[in-house]
Amino acid sequence: HNLALLLTARGDAAEAATCFDEALACEPLFAAALRAYASLAARNPELWERAAHRIEIALRADPEASAANEALGFMLLKRDLDADRAAAHFERALRTGGASADLFGNYAIALQDLGRIAEAVDAYDRALVLDPQNRIVRWHRSLALLLAGRFGEAWPDYEHRLASEEWVRREFPVPRWDGRPVT
């Protein structure tokens, strides 16, 4: 598992997948490996089937395994864009003991995709109780708050998009507006 994490950080997805396979062959319900493998597969579509196979083995061993349900929910959300099935797996993960900021955040994204905005905001809030500095959750929560018309609450979190590694930064020939009157 640790070697898989190092290989993932190095950018060697195929070798990392092999190490995750070996770790999960020894311990099919290894929570950290299931989550990390799902995340790797979401970024590397060629690994989807391999990771899904390991998650299915874990779910056959224990259909209520929180980490396996969380991992499958994440993959369904990111790869298949199947928010309904993803939400069902996230709900099972939460019901069986999962309680991380990532789990609540991904569950909230699925709820938001399903148009269940008030529930999504609640799940984002629960994620932020666990990890108040989570910029990705804050940014996604801002989108839900904007959809709900709660603009005053949304804008401070919306600014967190600028701190995300996923946000494309563009250079402009003028300074960024800071809210003061433009003359």
Salt bridges, closest charged atoms under 4 A:
ASP12 OD2 - ARG10 NH2 3.53
ASP21 OD2 - ARG50 NH2 2.65
ASP21 OD1 - ARG54 NE 3.48
GLU64 OE2 - ARG92 NE 3.73
GLU70 OE1 - ARG35 NE 2.80
ASP80 OD1 - ARG79 NH1 2.88
ASP82 OD2 - ARG85 NH1 3.55
GLU91 OE2 - ARG116 NH2 3.66
GLU119 OE1 - ARG116 NH2 2.88
ASP125 OD1 - ARG141 NH1 2.73
GLU153 OE1 - ARG150 NH2 2.82
ASP157 OD1 - ARG138 NH1 3.03
ASP157 OD2 - ARG141 NH2 2.39
GLU159 OE2 - ARG161 NH1 3.37
GLU159 OE1 - ARG176 NH2 2.34
GLU165 OE2 - ARG135 NH2 3.92
ASP178 OD2 - ARG180 NH2 2.47
